[in-house]
Every structure is written in structure tokens, then in C-alpha cells.
Amino acid sequence: MTLDCHSDHCITCADEGVPMTVLAVDSERGLALCEAADGSKESVETALVEAVAKGDAVLVHARVALVRL
């Protein structure tokens, strides 16, 4: 069985990937403080993206950085 998804949202939770900018990194805990275009900020897990640094743009889904943009 295959799923043919044509949505911009995650089929399991209805979230979407949000481009965010890294404001600060806590490499010891694997977290970064990130800011979205609307000014909202959240703590994001960074384990999936190698060497995240302040100023990087990342795509975030469910408070997890998926890829550097």
C-alpha cells in the first residue's frame, strides 16, 4: 500500500515545516532557540542537522530541525 500525499501538511499531525532562524545553540543539550518569520520563538531539537550555528536557517517540524536551508 502506498500513500499519495499532495498536502503541505504532515498527514499524522497536520503540522507543516516552518523555516526558522537559529538565534542561539546549546550544543551540550542538542537544542537551539529559533525564531520564525512571524517573530515567534521556540526551543528546537537539532540532532538531525549537523553543526547548527547561530544565524543558520532551518526547516522545523514538531520542534525538530529537519534540514538546514
mmCIF file of the N, C-alpha and C atoms, coordinates in Angstrom:
data_MODEL
# 
_entry.id   MODEL 
# 
loop_
_atom_site.group_PDB 
_atom_site.id 
_atom_site.type_symbol 
_atom_site.label_atom_id 
_atom_site.label_alt_id 
_atom_site.label_comp_id 
_atom_site.label_asym_id 
_atom_site.label_entity_id 
_atom_site.label_seq_id 
_atom_site.pdbx_PDB_ins_code 
_atom_site.Cartn_x 
_atom_site.Cartn_y 
_atom_site.Cartn_z 
_atom_site.occupancy 
_atom_site.B_iso_or_equiv 
_atom_site.pdbx_formal_charge 
_atom_site.auth_seq_id 
_atom_site.auth_comp_id 
_atom_site.auth_asym_id 
_atom_site.auth_atom_id 
_atom_site.pdbx_PDB_model_num 
ATOM 1   N N  . MET A 1 1  ? 0.841  -1.179 0.000  1.00 0.00 ? 1  MET A N  1 
ATOM 2   C CA . MET A 1 1  ? 0.000  0.000  0.000  1.00 0.00 ? 1  MET A CA 1 
ATOM 3   C C  . MET A 1 1  ? 0.887  1.243  0.000  1.00 0.00 ? 1  MET A C  1 
ATOM 4   N N  . THR A 1 2  ? 0.579  2.184  -0.852 1.00 0.00 ? 2  THR A N  1 
ATOM 5   C CA . THR A 1 2  ? 1.317  3.441  -0.894 1.00 0.00 ? 2  THR A CA 1 
ATOM 6   C C  . THR A 1 2  ? 0.368  4.604  -0.662 1.00 0.00 ? 2  THR A C  1 
ATOM 7   N N  . LEU A 1 3  ? 0.907  5.619  -0.041 1.00 0.00 ? 3  LEU A N  1 
ATOM 8   C CA . LEU A 1 3  ? 0.124  6.831  0.198  1.00 0.00 ? 3  LEU A CA 1 
ATOM 9   C C  . LEU A 1 3  ? 0.497  7.859  -0.844 1.00 0.00 ? 3  LEU A C  1 
ATOM 10  N N  . ASP A 1 4  ? -0.478 8.467  -1.461 1.00 0.00 ? 4  ASP A N  1 
ATOM 11  C CA . ASP A 1 4  ? -0.250 9.512  -2.443 1.00 0.00 ? 4  ASP A CA 1 
ATOM 12  C C  . ASP A 1 4  ? -0.646 10.833 -1.802 1.00 0.00 ? 4  ASP A C  1 
ATOM 13  N N  . CYS A 1 5  ? 0.322  11.467 -1.159 1.00 0.00 ? 5  CYS A N  1 
ATOM 14  C CA . CYS A 1 5  ? 0.046  12.677 -0.386 1.00 0.00 ? 5  CYS A CA 1 
ATOM 15  C C  . CYS A 1 5  ? 0.328  13.916 -1.224 1.00 0.00 ? 5  CYS A C  1 
ATOM 16  N N  . HIS A 1 6  ? -0.648 14.797 -1.325 1.00 0.00 ? 6  HIS A N  1 
ATOM 17  C CA . HIS A 1 6  ? -0.491 16.047 -2.068 1.00 0.00 ? 6  HIS A CA 1 
ATOM 18  C C  . HIS A 1 6  ? -0.731 17.247 -1.167 1.00 0.00 ? 6  HIS A C  1 
ATOM 19  N N  . SER A 1 7  ? -0.495 17.068 0.120  1.00 0.00 ? 7  SER A N  1 
ATOM 20  C CA . SER A 1 7  ? -0.743 18.122 1.079  1.00 0.00 ? 7  SER A CA 1 
ATOM 21  C C  . SER A 1 7  ? 0.565  18.771 1.509  1.00 0.00 ? 7  SER A C  1 
ATOM 22  N N  . ASP A 1 8  ? 0.502  20.011 1.957  1.00 0.00 ? 8  ASP A N  1 
ATOM 23  C CA . ASP A 1 8  ? 1.662  20.690 2.532  1.00 0.00 ? 8  ASP A CA 1 
ATOM 24  C C  . ASP A 1 8  ? 1.801  20.390 4.012  1.00 0.00 ? 8  ASP A C  1 
ATOM 25  N N  . HIS A 1 9  ? 0.912  19.590 4.558  1.00 0.00 ? 9  HIS A N  1 
ATOM 26  C CA . HIS A 1 9  ? 0.893  19.298 5.981  1.00 0.00 ? 9  HIS A CA 1 
ATOM 27  C C  . HIS A 1 9  ? 1.231  17.842 6.238  1.00 0.00 ? 9  HIS A C  1 
ATOM 28  N N  . CYS A 1 10 ? 1.777  17.571 7.422  1.00 0.00 ? 10 CYS A N  1 
ATOM 29  C CA . CYS A 1 10 ? 2.070  16.205 7.850  1.00 0.00 ? 10 CYS A CA 1 
ATOM 30  C C  . CYS A 1 10 ? 0.755  15.449 8.000  1.00 0.00 ? 10 CYS A C  1 
ATOM 31  N N  . ILE A 1 11 ? 0.661  14.249 7.414  1.00 0.00 ? 11 ILE A N  1 
ATOM 32  C CA . ILE A 1 11 ? -0.600 13.505 7.471  1.00 0.00 ? 11 ILE A CA 1 
ATOM 33  C C  . ILE A 1 11 ? -0.879 12.945 8.858  1.00 0.00 ? 11 ILE A C  1 
ATOM 34  N N  . THR A 1 12 ? 0.149  12.864 9.711  1.00 0.00 ? 12 THR A N  1 
ATOM 35  C CA . THR A 1 12 ? -0.077 12.312 11.047 1.00 0.00 ? 12 THR A CA 1 
ATOM 36  C C  . THR A 1 12 ? -0.463 13.357 12.075 1.00 0.00 ? 12 THR A C  1 
ATOM 37  N N  . CYS A 1 13 ? 0.004  14.599 11.900 1.00 0.00 ? 13 CYS A N  1 
ATOM 38  C CA . CYS A 1 13 ? -0.297 15.593 12.938 1.00 0.00 ? 13 CYS A CA 1 
ATOM 39  C C  . CYS A 1 13 ? -0.790 16.927 12.381 1.00 0.00 ? 13 CYS A C  1 
ATOM 40  N N  . ALA A 1 14 ? -0.879 17.079 11.082 1.00 0.00 ? 14 ALA A N  1 
ATOM 41  C CA . ALA A 1 14 ? -1.368 18.284 10.409 1.00 0.00 ? 14 ALA A CA 1 
ATOM 42  C C  . ALA A 1 14 ? -0.433 19.484 10.544 1.00 0.00 ? 14 ALA A C  1 
ATOM 43  N N  . ASP A 1 15 ? 0.765  19.292 11.117 1.00 0.00 ? 15 ASP A N  1 
ATOM 44  C CA . ASP A 1 15 ? 1.741  20.378 11.176 1.00 0.00 ? 15 ASP A CA 1 
ATOM 45  C C  . ASP A 1 15 ? 2.405  20.542 9.820  1.00 0.00 ? 15 ASP A C  1 
ATOM 46  N N  . GLU A 1 16 ? 3.065  21.658 9.633  1.00 0.00 ? 16 GLU A N  1 
ATOM 47  C CA . GLU A 1 16 ? 3.835  21.869 8.419  1.00 0.00 ? 16 GLU A CA 1 
ATOM 48  C C  . GLU A 1 16 ? 5.251  22.280 8.798  1.00 0.00 ? 16 GLU A C  1 
ATOM 49  N N  . GLY A 1 17 ? 6.170  22.104 7.874  1.00 0.00 ? 17 GLY A N  1 
ATOM 50  C CA . GLY A 1 17 ? 7.542  22.550 8.107  1.00 0.00 ? 17 GLY A CA 1 
ATOM 51  C C  . GLY A 1 17 ? 7.586  24.070 8.106  1.00 0.00 ? 17 GLY A C  1 
ATOM 52  N N  . VAL A 1 18 ? 8.283  24.635 9.076  1.00 0.00 ? 18 VAL A N  1 
ATOM 53  C CA . VAL A 1 18 ? 8.359  26.087 9.230  1.00 0.00 ? 18 VAL A CA 1 
ATOM 54  C C  . VAL A 1 18 ? 9.821  26.524 9.123  1.00 0.00 ? 18 VAL A C  1 
ATOM 55  N N  . PRO A 1 19 ? 10.154 27.391 8.186  1.00 0.00 ? 19 PRO A N  1 
ATOM 56  C CA . PRO A 1 19 ? 11.512 27.932 8.132  1.00 0.00 ? 19 PRO A CA 1 
ATOM 57  C C  . PRO A 1 19 ? 11.755 28.810 9.359  1.00 0.00 ? 19 PRO A C  1 
ATOM 58  N N  . MET A 1 20 ? 12.888 28.583 10.033 1.00 0.00 ? 20 MET A N  1 
ATOM 59  C CA . MET A 1 20 ? 13.218 29.357 11.226 1.00 0.00 ? 20 MET A CA 1 
ATOM 60  C C  . MET A 1 20 ? 14.696 29.718 11.189 1.00 0.00 ? 20 MET A C  1 
ATOM 61  N N  . THR A 1 21 ? 15.054 30.768 11.927 1.00 0.00 ? 21 THR A N  1 
ATOM 62  C CA . THR A 1 21 ? 16.441 31.204 12.052 1.00 0.00 ? 21 THR A CA 1 
ATOM 63  C C  . THR A 1 21 ? 16.946 30.860 13.444 1.00 0.00 ? 21 THR A C  1 
ATOM 64  N N  . VAL A 1 22 ? 18.138 30.285 13.507 1.00 0.00 ? 22 VAL A N  1 
ATOM 65  C CA . VAL A 1 22 ? 18.755 29.915 14.781 1.00 0.00 ? 22 VAL A CA 1 
ATOM 66  C C  . VAL A 1 22 ? 19.278 31.176 15.460 1.00 0.00 ? 22 VAL A C  1 
ATOM 67  N N  . LEU A 1 23 ? 18.823 31.405 16.700 1.00 0.00 ? 23 LEU A N  1 
ATOM 68  C CA . LEU A 1 23 ? 19.258 32.566 17.480 1.00 0.00 ? 23 LEU A CA 1 
ATOM 69  C C  . LEU A 1 23 ? 20.383 32.210 18.441 1.00 0.00 ? 23 LEU A C  1 
ATOM 70  N N  . ALA A 1 24 ? 20.346 30.996 18.995 1.00 0.00 ? 24 ALA A N  1 
ATOM 71  C CA . ALA A 1 24 ? 21.352 30.539 19.956 1.00 0.00 ? 24 ALA A CA 1 
ATOM 72  C C  . ALA A 1 24 ? 21.365 29.020 19.937 1.00 0.00 ? 24 ALA A C  1 
ATOM 73  N N  . VAL A 1 25 ? 22.536 28.444 20.243 1.00 0.00 ? 25 VAL A N  1 
ATOM 74  C CA . VAL A 1 25 ? 22.695 26.989 20.218 1.00 0.00 ? 25 VAL A CA 1 
ATOM 75  C C  . VAL A 1 25 ? 23.190 26.504 21.574 1.00 0.00 ? 25 VAL A C  1 
ATOM 76  N N  . ASP A 1 26 ? 22.584 25.447 22.090 1.00 0.00 ? 26 ASP A N  1 
ATOM 77  C CA . ASP A 1 26 ? 23.048 24.741 23.287 1.00 0.00 ? 26 ASP A CA 1 
ATOM 78  C C  . ASP A 1 26 ? 23.491 23.360 22.815 1.00 0.00 ? 26 ASP A C  1 
ATOM 79  N N  . SER A 1 27 ? 24.730 23.258 22.344 1.00 0.00 ? 27 SER A N  1 
ATOM 80  C CA . SER A 1 27 ? 25.215 22.007 21.754 1.00 0.00 ? 27 SER A CA 1 
ATOM 81  C C  . SER A 1 27 ? 25.294 20.879 22.765 1.00 0.00 ? 27 SER A C  1 
ATOM 82  N N  . GLU A 1 28 ? 25.498 21.200 24.022 1.00 0.00 ? 28 GLU A N  1 
ATOM 83  C CA . GLU A 1 28 ? 25.550 20.169 25.068 1.00 0.00 ? 28 GLU A CA 1 
ATOM 84  C C  . GLU A 1 28 ? 24.220 19.433 25.189 1.00 0.00 ? 28 GLU A C  1 
ATOM 85  N N  . ARG A 1 29 ? 23.124 20.161 25.054 1.00 0.00 ? 29 ARG A N  1 
ATOM 86  C CA . ARG A 1 29 ? 21.784 19.552 25.161 1.00 0.00 ? 29 ARG A CA 1 
ATOM 87  C C  . ARG A 1 29 ? 21.177 19.233 23.800 1.00 0.00 ? 29 ARG A C  1 
ATOM 88  N N  . GLY A 1 30 ? 21.816 19.648 22.700 1.00 0.00 ? 30 GLY A N  1 
ATOM 89  C CA . GLY A 1 30 ? 21.290 19.382 21.362 1.00 0.00 ? 30 GLY A CA 1 
ATOM 90  C C  . GLY A 1 30 ? 20.058 20.192 21.029 1.00 0.00 ? 30 GLY A C  1 
ATOM 91  N N  . LEU A 1 31 ? 20.036 21.439 21.528 1.00 0.00 ? 31 LEU A N  1 
ATOM 92  C CA . LEU A 1 31 ? 18.887 22.321 21.322 1.00 0.00 ? 31 LEU A CA 1 
ATOM 93  C C  . LEU A 1 31 ? 19.333 23.654 20.734 1.00 0.00 ? 31 LEU A C  1 
ATOM 94  N N  . ALA A 1 32 ? 18.387 24.321 20.099 1.00 0.00 ? 32 ALA A N  1 
ATOM 95  C CA . ALA A 1 32 ? 18.631 25.678 19.607 1.00 0.00 ? 32 ALA A CA 1 
ATOM 96  C C  . ALA A 1 32 ? 17.384 26.518 19.845 1.00 0.00 ? 32 ALA A C  1 
ATOM 97  N N  . LEU A 1 33 ? 17.593 27.783 20.159 1.00 0.00 ? 33 LEU A N  1 
ATOM 98  C CA . LEU A 1 33 ? 16.490 28.737 20.211 1.00 0.00 ? 33 LEU A CA 1 
ATOM 99  C C  . LEU A 1 33 ? 16.335 29.276 18.802 1.00 0.00 ? 33 LEU A C  1 
ATOM 100 N N  . CYS A 1 34 ? 15.138 29.121 18.238 1.00 0.00 ? 34 CYS A N  1 
ATOM 101 C CA . CYS A 1 34 ? 14.894 29.527 16.849 1.00 0.00 ? 34 CYS A CA 1 
ATOM 102 C C  . CYS A 1 34 ? 13.737 30.506 16.779 1.00 0.00 ? 34 CYS A C  1 
ATOM 103 N N  . GLU A 1 35 ? 13.745 31.335 15.717 1.00 0.00 ? 35 GLU A N  1 
ATOM 104 C CA . GLU A 1 35 ? 12.698 32.331 15.511 1.00 0.00 ? 35 GLU A CA 1 
ATOM 105 C C  . GLU A 1 35 ? 12.102 32.171 14.120 1.00 0.00 ? 35 GLU A C  1 
ATOM 106 N N  . ALA A 1 36 ? 10.777 32.173 14.054 1.00 0.00 ? 36 ALA A N  1 
ATOM 107 C CA . ALA A 1 36 ? 10.052 32.100 12.782 1.00 0.00 ? 36 ALA A CA 1 
ATOM 108 C C  . ALA A 1 36 ? 9.890  33.513 12.214 1.00 0.00 ? 36 ALA A C  1 
ATOM 109 N N  . ALA A 1 37 ? 9.444  33.603 10.987 1.00 0.00 ? 37 ALA A N  1 
ATOM 110 C CA . ALA A 1 37 ? 9.259  34.899 10.317 1.00 0.00 ? 37 ALA A CA 1 
ATOM 111 C C  . ALA A 1 37 ? 8.269  35.794 11.047 1.00 0.00 ? 37 ALA A C  1 
ATOM 112 N N  . ASP A 1 38 ? 7.298  35.182 11.749 1.00 0.00 ? 38 ASP A N  1 
ATOM 113 C CA . ASP A 1 38 ? 6.296  35.978 12.475 1.00 0.00 ? 38 ASP A CA 1 
ATOM 114 C C  . ASP A 1 38 ? 6.796  36.460 13.834 1.00 0.00 ? 38 ASP A C  1 
ATOM 115 N N  . GLY A 1 39 ? 8.062  36.138 14.172 1.00 0.00 ? 39 GLY A N  1 
ATOM 116 C CA . GLY A 1 39 ? 8.644  36.575 15.440 1.00 0.00 ? 39 GLY A CA 1 
ATOM 117 C C  . GLY A 1 39 ? 8.479  35.590 16.579 1.00 0.00 ? 39 GLY A C  1 
ATOM 118 N N  . SER A 1 40 ? 7.726  34.520 16.361 1.00 0.00 ? 40 SER A N  1 
ATOM 119 C CA . SER A 1 40 ? 7.567  33.523 17.419 1.00 0.00 ? 40 SER A CA 1 
ATOM 120 C C  . SER A 1 40 ? 8.866  32.750 17.598 1.00 0.00 ? 40 SER A C  1 
ATOM 121 N N  . LYS A 1 41 ? 9.158  32.399 18.853 1.00 0.00 ? 41 LYS A N  1 
ATOM 122 C CA . LYS A 1 41 ? 10.385 31.691 19.181 1.00 0.00 ? 41 LYS A CA 1 
ATOM 123 C C  . LYS A 1 41 ? 10.051 30.371 19.845 1.00 0.00 ? 41 LYS A C  1 
ATOM 124 N N  . GLU A 1 42 ? 10.907 29.363 19.614 1.00 0.00 ? 42 GLU A N  1 
ATOM 125 C CA . GLU A 1 42 ? 10.739 28.094 20.304 1.00 0.00 ? 42 GLU A CA 1 
ATOM 126 C C  . GLU A 1 42 ? 12.066 27.361 20.372 1.00 0.00 ? 42 GLU A C  1 
ATOM 127 N N  . SER A 1 43 ? 12.150 26.479 21.353 1.00 0.00 ? 43 SER A N  1 
ATOM 128 C CA . SER A 1 43 ? 13.297 25.607 21.507 1.00 0.00 ? 43 SER A CA 1 
ATOM 129 C C  . SER A 1 43 ? 13.134 24.440 20.547 1.00 0.00 ? 43 SER A C  1 
ATOM 130 N N  . VAL A 1 44 ? 14.201 24.133 19.806 1.00 0.00 ? 44 VAL A N  1 
ATOM 131 C CA . VAL A 1 44 ? 14.144 23.142 18.735 1.00 0.00 ? 44 VAL A CA 1 
ATOM 132 C C  . VAL A 1 44 ? 15.258 22.117 18.936 1.00 0.00 ? 44 VAL A C  1 
ATOM 133 N N  . GLU A 1 45 ? 14.940 20.846 18.780 1.00 0.00 ? 45 GLU A N  1 
ATOM 134 C CA . GLU A 1 45 ? 15.952 19.796 18.837 1.00 0.00 ? 45 GLU A CA 1 
ATOM 135 C C  . GLU A 1 45 ? 16.755 19.807 17.546 1.00 0.00 ? 45 GLU A C  1 
ATOM 136 N N  . THR A 1 46 ? 18.084 19.651 17.634 1.00 0.00 ? 46 THR A N  1 
ATOM 137 C CA . THR A 1 46 ? 18.949 19.805 16.466 1.00 0.00 ? 46 THR A CA 1 
ATOM 138 C C  . THR A 1 46 ? 19.721 18.543 16.087 1.00 0.00 ? 46 THR A C  1 
ATOM 139 N N  . ALA A 1 47 ? 19.397 17.396 16.655 1.00 0.00 ? 47 ALA A N  1 
ATOM 140 C CA . ALA A 1 47 ? 20.176 16.167 16.427 1.00 0.00 ? 47 ALA A CA 1 
ATOM 141 C C  . ALA A 1 47 ? 20.228 15.732 14.964 1.00 0.00 ? 47 ALA A C  1 
ATOM 142 N N  . LEU A 1 48 ? 19.229 16.062 14.170 1.00 0.00 ? 48 LEU A N  1 
ATOM 143 C CA . LEU A 1 48 ? 19.186 15.619 12.773 1.00 0.00 ? 48 LEU A CA 1 
ATOM 144 C C  . LEU A 1 48 ? 19.987 16.502 11.817 1.00 0.00 ? 48 LEU A C  1 
ATOM 145 N N  . VAL A 1 49 ? 20.407 17.682 12.297 1.00 0.00 ? 49 VAL A N  1 
ATOM 146 C CA . VAL A 1 49 ? 21.142 18.624 11.451 1.00 0.00 ? 49 VAL A CA 1 
ATOM 147 C C  . VAL A 1 49 ? 22.544 18.798 12.021 1.00 0.00 ? 49 VAL A C  1 
ATOM 148 N N  . GLU A 1 50 ? 23.546 18.488 11.223 1.00 0.00 ? 50 GLU A N  1 
ATOM 149 C CA . GLU A 1 50 ? 24.924 18.550 11.680 1.00 0.00 ? 50 GLU A CA 1 
ATOM 150 C C  . GLU A 1 50 ? 25.408 19.987 11.801 1.00 0.00 ? 50 GLU A C  1 
ATOM 151 N N  . ALA A 1 51 ? 26.076 20.289 12.903 1.00 0.00 ? 51 ALA A N  1 
ATOM 152 C CA . ALA A 1 51 ? 26.763 21.569 13.133 1.00 0.00 ? 51 ALA A CA 1 
ATOM 153 C C  . ALA A 1 51 ? 25.860 22.791 12.943 1.00 0.00 ? 51 ALA A C  1 
ATOM 154 N N  . VAL A 1 52 ? 24.765 22.835 13.656 1.00 0.00 ? 52 VAL A N  1 
ATOM 155 C CA . VAL A 1 52 ? 23.882 24.007 13.622 1.00 0.00 ? 52 VAL A CA 1 
ATOM 156 C C  . VAL A 1 52 ? 24.588 25.183 14.293 1.00 0.00 ? 52 VAL A C  1 
ATOM 157 N N  . ALA A 1 53 ? 24.496 26.354 13.677 1.00 0.00 ? 53 ALA A N  1 
ATOM 158 C CA . ALA A 1 53 ? 25.155 27.544 14.220 1.00 0.00 ? 53 ALA A CA 1 
ATOM 159 C C  . ALA A 1 53 ? 24.194 28.731 14.215 1.00 0.00 ? 53 ALA A C  1 
ATOM 160 N N  . LYS A 1 54 ? 24.491 29.694 15.077 1.00 0.00 ? 54 LYS A N  1 
ATOM 161 C CA . LYS A 1 54 ? 23.704 30.923 15.139 1.00 0.00 ? 54 LYS A CA 1 
ATOM 162 C C  . LYS A 1 54 ? 23.651 31.540 13.752 1.00 0.00 ? 54 LYS A C  1 
ATOM 163 N N  . GLY A 1 55 ? 22.450 31.945 13.321 1.00 0.00 ? 55 GLY A N  1 
ATOM 164 C CA . GLY A 1 55 ? 22.255 32.564 12.013 1.00 0.00 ? 55 GLY A CA 1 
ATOM 165 C C  . GLY A 1 55 ? 21.813 31.596 10.929 1.00 0.00 ? 55 GLY A C  1 
ATOM 166 N N  . ASP A 1 56 ? 21.955 30.288 11.176 1.00 0.00 ? 56 ASP A N  1 
ATOM 167 C CA . ASP A 1 56 ? 21.507 29.298 10.190 1.00 0.00 ? 56 ASP A CA 1 
ATOM 168 C C  . ASP A 1 56 ? 19.997 29.346 10.018 1.00 0.00 ? 56 ASP A C  1 
ATOM 169 N N  . ALA A 1 57 ? 19.540 29.051 8.817  1.00 0.00 ? 57 ALA A N  1 
ATOM 170 C CA . ALA A 1 57 ? 18.113 28.874 8.550  1.00 0.00 ? 57 ALA A CA 1 
ATOM 171 C C  . ALA A 1 57 ? 17.854 27.375 8.519  1.00 0.00 ? 57 ALA A C  1 
ATOM 172 N N  . VAL A 1 58 ? 16.836 26.931 9.254  1.00 0.00 ? 58 VAL A N  1 
ATOM 173 C CA . VAL A 1 58 ? 16.497 25.516 9.322  1.00 0.00 ? 58 VAL A CA 1 
ATOM 174 C C  . VAL A 1 58 ? 15.003 25.334 9.084  1.00 0.00 ? 58 VAL A C  1 
ATOM 175 N N  . LEU A 1 59 ? 14.637 24.159 8.595  1.00 0.00 ? 59 LEU A N  1 
ATOM 176 C CA . LEU A 1 59 ? 13.228 23.809 8.435  1.00 0.00 ? 59 LEU A CA 1 
ATOM 177 C C  . LEU A 1 59 ? 12.836 22.991 9.657  1.00 0.00 ? 59 LEU A C  1 
ATOM 178 N N  . VAL A 1 60 ? 11.797 23.447 10.369 1.00 0.00 ? 60 VAL A N  1 
ATOM 179 C CA . VAL A 1 60 ? 11.413 22.849 11.647 1.00 0.00 ? 60 VAL A CA 1 
ATOM 180 C C  . VAL A 1 60 ? 10.024 22.235 11.529 1.00 0.00 ? 60 VAL A C  1 
ATOM 181 N N  . HIS A 1 61 ? 9.899  21.014 12.030 1.00 0.00 ? 61 HIS A N  1 
ATOM 182 C CA . HIS A 1 61 ? 8.605  20.322 12.098 1.00 0.00 ? 61 HIS A CA 1 
ATOM 183 C C  . HIS A 1 61 ? 8.509  19.681 13.474 1.00 0.00 ? 61 HIS A C  1 
ATOM 184 N N  . ALA A 1 62 ? 7.421  19.948 14.169 1.00 0.00 ? 62 ALA A N  1 
ATOM 185 C CA . ALA A 1 62 ? 7.179  19.379 15.500 1.00 0.00 ? 62 ALA A CA 1 
ATOM 186 C C  . ALA A 1 62 ? 8.363  19.625 16.428 1.00 0.00 ? 62 ALA A C  1 
ATOM 187 N N  . ARG A 1 63 ? 8.911  20.846 16.387 1.00 0.00 ? 63 ARG A N  1 
ATOM 188 C CA . ARG A 1 63 ? 10.023 21.287 17.230 1.00 0.00 ? 63 ARG A CA 1 
ATOM 189 C C  . ARG A 1 63 ? 11.298 20.496 17.009 1.00 0.00 ? 63 ARG A C  1 
ATOM 190 N N  . VAL A 1 64 ? 11.475 19.984 15.798 1.00 0.00 ? 64 VAL A N  1 
ATOM 191 C CA . VAL A 1 64 ? 12.692 19.274 15.394 1.00 0.00 ? 64 VAL A CA 1 
ATOM 192 C C  . VAL A 1 64 ? 13.204 19.911 14.113 1.00 0.00 ? 64 VAL A C  1 
ATOM 193 N N  . ALA A 1 65 ? 14.483 20.318 14.115 1.00 0.00 ? 65 ALA A N  1 
ATOM 194 C CA . ALA A 1 65 ? 15.102 20.831 12.900 1.00 0.00 ? 65 ALA A CA 1 
ATOM 195 C C  . ALA A 1 65 ? 15.369 19.645 11.978 1.00 0.00 ? 65 ALA A C  1 
ATOM 196 N N  . LEU A 1 66 ? 14.823 19.708 10.771 1.00 0.00 ? 66 LEU A N  1 
ATOM 197 C CA . LEU A 1 66 ? 14.951 18.597 9.829  1.00 0.00 ? 66 LEU A CA 1 
ATOM 198 C C  . LEU A 1 66 ? 16.128 18.773 8.871  1.00 0.00 ? 66 LEU A C  1 
ATOM 199 N N  . VAL A 1 67 ? 16.367 20.007 8.441  1.00 0.00 ? 67 VAL A N  1 
ATOM 200 C CA . VAL A 1 67 ? 17.398 20.276 7.446  1.00 0.00 ? 67 VAL A CA 1 
ATOM 201 C C  . VAL A 1 67 ? 17.784 21.748 7.501  1.00 0.00 ? 67 VAL A C  1 
ATOM 202 N N  . ARG A 1 68 ? 19.035 22.028 7.161  1.00 0.00 ? 68 ARG A N  1 
ATOM 203 C CA . ARG A 1 68 ? 19.483 23.419 7.030  1.00 0.00 ? 68 ARG A CA 1 
ATOM 204 C C  . ARG A 1 68 ? 19.045 23.910 5.657  1.00 0.00 ? 68 ARG A C  1 
ATOM 205 N N  . LEU A 1 69 ? 18.523 25.111 5.589  1.00 0.00 ? 69 LEU A N  1 
ATOM 206 C CA . LEU A 1 69 ? 18.068 25.676 4.321  1.00 0.00 ? 69 LEU A CA 1 
ATOM 207 C C  . LEU A 1 69 ? 19.156 26.503 3.665  1.00 0.00 ? 69 LEU A C  1 
# 
